[in-house]
């Protein structure tokens, strides 16, 4: 797992297969916005990587971030605009990825899970989780004739506002979906890509959609 550039300080510890990261992300005297991550490579068996991440923000850092976002001076992949208080932000994430070969074919399975730790919205305890599982067969195509197949399932509940999956295709938060992609390298710089996605809105009936994309992508 990776993080972007930091505004404050950070501590990184790497020892053999063990990794620890602690980052303070808000450059204010009073504010405290940190991410702490504990990871291990080849956990129990070769090819299995895992990590646990904790998110925390206090009142002062919260006010700083929200003011910058309202002024248009700050953007974030986290959906801060959906949060009502800093306690809504406090969450823990789990990540795991297992890579192996089956009959000489590279296969990997990746899973992410998030749980908000504070139930600050009455009756919202069942709406504070996010999960995603992806299976990939073969690596990214590099030569003509190469191919890759991926399949995924995900569920992003309404108040799981830290989700790494809140993009337009998947419907942002409050959705459950299943999908897959087949990518085939036709020419040196040209791919044939078929993508299927089916998504449902969790809080409404008949509010989902299905889509099928067939694309030829050329890079010049």
HELIX and SHEET records of a PDB file:
HELIX    1   1 UNK A   59  UNK A   70  1                                  12    
HELIX    2   2 UNK A   80  UNK A   82  5                                   3    
HELIX    3   3 UNK A   86  UNK A   88  5                                   3    
HELIX    4   4 UNK A  125  UNK A  127  5                                   3    
SHEET    1   A11 UNK A  10  UNK A  15  0                                        
SHEET    2   A11 UNK A  18  UNK A  24 -1                                        
SHEET    3   A11 UNK A  33  UNK A  40 -1                                        
SHEET    4   A11 UNK A  48  UNK A  57 -1                                        
SHEET    5   A11 UNK A  91  UNK A 102 -1                                        
SHEET    6   A11 UNK A 105  UNK A 116 -1                                        
SHEET    7   A11 UNK A 129  UNK A 137 -1                                        
SHEET    8   A11 UNK A 147  UNK A 156 -1                                        
SHEET    9   A11 UNK A 175  UNK A 187 -1                                        
SHEET   10   A11 UNK A 190  UNK A 201 -1                                        
SHEET   11   A11 UNK A 209  UNK A 218 -1                                        
END                                                                             
